[in-house]
Structure formats: C-alpha cells, structure tokens
C-alpha cells in the first residue's frame, strides 16, 4: 500500500510540474470510485488532460493492491506536446513517453 501511495504522489508531482495557465478552466471532469477500484478523467482549456483507471488486484494469497493504468498530456512552453502512458502495479511505475512536434 505504501508503494501505491508513493506512486500516486509521484504522479501528482509530475502533473504539478507541467506548465499551467492561471486562466485555464475545466472543460470535462468525471470520476467513479468504488471498493473494487476507481476511474477518473479531466481535460482543461489549456490542453492538459489526464485519465486513470485503478483496479483492486490479488497480488498473492495474502496481499491485494491496486493496479493503475492511465495517461496524461500537456503542451510544454516550447510547443511540444507530451503524452505519458503508464501502468503502476506490483512491478513498479512503468511510464512510456511520446512527444509530438505540432509544427512538423
């Protein structure tokens, strides 16, 4: 459980480090939380978006944990669009980054 909390905090730190527009507003926001997992997603007017899906998983006979799949996307000050897809489970946080060059 501590590992999952740490992973969640790390993801929050990464999202907070993304450039933010003080005038941005939420275009879409949805969430669903239940004992077996959760889903959430949002999109803001400055192009930031995030979606995440967590499911309670039996890791071993004695342990359960939450497996998380998700992604976030933002535009950096240099105009590059970063998308990070990730999975977090008993094997750790596994991100995959994709960079779009909109001018090309």
C-alpha positions in Angstrom: 0.0 0.0 0.0 2.9 2.4 0.8 4.2 1.8 -2.7 0.9 2.8 -4.3 0.7 5.9 -2.2 4.2 6.8 -3.2 3.4 6.2 -6.9 0.3 8.4 -6.6 2.3 11.2 -5.0 5.0 10.9 -7.8 2.3 11.2 -10.5 0.8 14.2 -8.7 4.3 15.8 -8.6 4.8 15.2 -12.3 1.4 16.7 -13.2 2.0 19.7 -11.0 5.4 20.3 -12.7 3.6 20.7 -16.1 3.2 24.3 -17.2 -0.1 25.7 -16.0 -2.2 28.6 -17.2 -3.7 30.6 -14.3 -6.7 31.3 -16.6 -7.3 27.7 -17.5 -10.7 26.1 -16.6 -12.0 22.6 -16.5 -13.8 21.5 -19.7 -14.7 18.0 -18.7 -14.3 16.1 -15.4 -15.6 12.6 -14.5 -14.9 10.2 -11.7 -16.2 7.0 -10.2 -14.8 5.4 -7.0 -15.9 2.0 -5.6 -14.5 -0.7 -3.4 -13.0 -2.6 -6.4 -11.3 0.4 -8.0 -11.7 3.8 -9.5 -11.8 5.8 -12.7 -11.3 9.5 -13.3 -10.5 11.8 -16.2 -10.4 15.5 -16.8 -9.5 18.0 -19.6 -8.7 21.7 -19.2 -8.9 24.6 -21.5 -5.1 24.8 -21.9 -4.9 21.3 -23.3 -3.9 19.4 -20.2 -5.7 16.1 -19.9 -5.5 13.1 -17.6 -7.2 9.8 -17.3 -6.6 7.0 -14.8 -8.2 3.6 -14.0 -7.3 1.6 -10.9 -8.5 -1.9 -10.1 -8.1 -3.9 -6.9 -5.9 -6.9 -7.8 -4.9 -10.1 -5.9 -1.1 -10.0 -5.9 -0.5 -13.0 -3.8 -2.6 -15.2 -1.5 -2.1 -12.7 1.4 -1.8 -9.4 -0.5 -4.0 -7.2 -2.6 -3.0 -4.0 -4.4 -4.3 -1.5 -6.9 -3.1 -1.8 -10.5 -3.3 1.6 -12.2 -3.3 2.4 -15.9 -3.5 5.9 -17.2 -2.1 8.8 -19.1 -1.6 12.5 -19.1 -0.9 15.0 -21.8 0.2 18.6 -21.8 1.9 21.2 -24.0 5.3 22.4 -22.9 6.4 26.1 -23.2 8.4 25.2 -26.3 5.2 24.0 -28.1 6.0 20.2 -27.8 3.1 18.1 -26.8 4.0 15.4 -24.2 1.9 12.3 -23.6 2.8 9.9 -20.9 1.1 6.5 -20.7 1.7 4.5 -17.6 1.0 1.4 -15.6 1.7 1.1 -11.9 1.5 -2.3 -10.2 3.5 -4.7 -8.1 6.3 -4.3 -10.6 6.5 -0.5 -10.1 5.7 2.6 -12.1 6.2 2.0 -15.8 5.8 5.2 -17.9 6.1 5.5 -21.7 6.6 9.0 -23.1 5.6 10.2 -26.5 6.5 13.7 -27.8 4.6 15.3 -30.7 6.1 18.1 -32.7 3.0 20.1 -33.8 4.9 22.3 -36.2 6.1 19.3 -38.3 
